[in-house]
Amino acid sequence: MGTKPAEIGKYLKKYEEKFILSTPSYADSALLTFNFRKYFIVFGGGSHHGRQDDILTDFRNYEGKDILIIRSSEPEVNEYSTYFSKIEIERITIEGAQFYLVWRL
């Protein structure tokens, strides 16, 4: 994600109107926000670095909205079960690298 964020942003362009875009990582969200020129929230526990995003993000604004999480590792089966009743996962390849799109339904 760190080497080709612009290409990832191009791929995600088709999702930007329907979804709140996010990653589980503060660093990945910052990279994509900078390169895509659209804010990517940090979704999930992340690391202590992601807590800065908690100050910037008011999740009440996203209540009932669709969220798309792009990540570089395959999610665990129940990783998002506390947040969403049902999710979809799609594996994609960009410039030879595997990524996973997770969204709530």
C-alpha positions in Angstrom: 0.0 0.0 0.0 2.9 2.3 0.7 4.5 1.9 -2.8 1.5 2.5 -5.1 -1.1 4.4 -3.1 -2.1 6.4 -6.2 -3.0 3.2 -8.1 -5.0 2.0 -5.1 -6.8 5.4 -5.0 -7.7 5.0 -8.7 -9.2 1.6 -8.1 -11.2 2.9 -5.2 -12.6 5.8 -7.2 -15.7 3.8 -8.1 -16.4 3.3 -4.4 -16.0 6.9 -3.1 -19.6 8.0 -3.6 -21.2 5.0 -2.0 -18.8 4.3 0.9 -17.0 5.9 3.7 -13.4 4.9 2.9 -11.2 3.5 5.6 -8.2 1.3 6.5 -7.3 -0.5 9.8 -4.0 1.5 9.9 -3.3 5.1 10.7 -0.2 5.0 8.3 -2.2 3.5 5.4 -5.1 5.9 5.9 -2.7 8.8 6.0 -1.0 7.6 2.8 -4.3 7.1 0.9 -5.7 10.4 2.2 -2.7 12.3 0.9 -2.5 10.5 -2.5 -6.3 10.2 -3.1 -7.1 13.7 -1.7 -10.1 12.1 0.1 -10.2 11.4 3.8 -9.7 7.8 4.8 -10.8 7.1 8.4 -9.0 4.5 10.6 -11.5 1.7 11.4 -10.8 -0.7 14.2 -8.3 -1.0 16.9 -5.2 -0.1 14.9 -2.1 0.9 16.9 -1.6 3.7 19.4 -0.7 5.9 16.4 -4.3 5.6 15.1 -5.7 7.2 18.2 -4.9 10.6 16.7 -7.5 9.7 14.1 -10.0 9.2 16.9 -9.7 12.9 17.7 -10.4 13.8 14.1 -13.2 11.2 13.4 -16.6 11.5 14.9 -18.2 8.1 14.2 -21.6 9.4 15.0 -21.4 11.1 11.5 -21.2 7.7 9.9 -24.1 6.0 11.7 -26.1 3.9 9.2 -23.6 4.7 6.3 -21.8 2.1 4.3 -18.1 1.7 5.2 -15.4 0.1 3.0 -12.2 -1.0 4.6 -9.2 -1.7 2.4 -6.5 -3.7 4.0 -3.4 -5.6 2.9 -4.0 -8.7 5.0 -6.9 -11.1 4.9 -9.3 -10.4 7.7 -10.2 -13.0 10.4 -13.6 -14.5 10.0 -15.1 -12.7 13.0 -12.9 -9.6 13.1 -15.8 -7.3 12.3 -18.7 -9.2 13.8 -18.9 -6.7 16.8 -19.4 -3.8 14.3 -21.5 -5.3 11.5 -24.1 -8.0 11.3 -23.0 -9.0 7.9 -20.0 -8.2 5.8 -18.7 -8.9 2.3 -15.0 -9.5 1.5 -13.4 -9.2 -1.9 -9.8 -9.9 -2.7 -8.3 -7.7 -5.4 -4.9 -7.4 -7.1 -3.3 -4.0 -7.8 0.2 -3.9 -9.4 0.7 -7.5 -8.4 -0.1 -7.0 -4.7 -3.1 -8.5 -2.9 -5.6 -6.4 -1.0 -8.9 -7.1 0.7 -12.0 -4.9 0.5 -14.3 -5.4 3.4 -17.7 -3.6 3.6 -20.7 -3.8 5.7 -24.1 -4.6 4.5 
